[in-house]
Each structure stands twice: as structure tokens, then as C-alpha cells.
Amino acid sequence: MAGLATADPPLVLSSHPVSRRLIAEPSPQKTADYKYREDLIDAHMFSLALPV
């Protein structure tokens, strides 16, 4: 995840409090919780990549 900040274009996931918390917390052990967290991160990454 940290490598995304230096990508071209950069995706800085720490730019929002919720995504900052998602990447700071350890991954959940339960499959459903892990998938939910993964979906939230994917959606945030997609929103950062949209043209303004």
C-alpha cells in the first residue's frame, strides 16, 4: 500500500481519516470482515483515480 504514494499518478491513501485508519489497522481474521475492508480500500482507491 505504501508504494501507491510514489506511483504515477500517486494514490495517497492517508489523505482521508477513514482510509488512514483502514491502512493503519491490522487485517481482520474473519474472511467476511477482511473482504469488507478490502472493498472499502478498493472503492477509495477508485475514487482517488477518477478525474476531477
N, C-alpha and C positions, 0 to 999 in steps of 0.2 A: 504494500500500500504506500509506503513512503516514497517509492520510486515514481509514483504518479506525479508528485510535485515537480519533478525535473523533466517530465515528458514534454513533448512538443505537440500541441499546446499543453501547458501544465494543468493538472487537476488537483487543486489544493483542498483535500477533504477536511482539513482542520479549519476551514473558513466559516463553518457554521457550528454552533454549540452541540446540536444533536449528532451530526456526523463526527465531530471531535470526540464525543462520548462513545460512539459506536466503535471507533478505531482504538480507543484507549482501553475499553473493557476487554477482558479475555473472551474468547469464543465460547458460546454456550455448549453444554454437553449434550442436551437433548436435540435430536435431529430437527424437530419442528421449530424450536427456538433458533437453532443455527440457520435454518433456511429463511426464517423471517428476518433475521439480522442481515443475512446475505442479500435478500431482496431489498431491504432498506438502503444498503450501501450501493447496490446496483442502480436503484432509482435516483439516488443522489448524484452518482457519477454521470448518469444520463442527463440529469438536469443541468449539470455544470457544462456539459458538452454542447448544449443547444445554443444556436446563435441568438444573440440578444436583439 
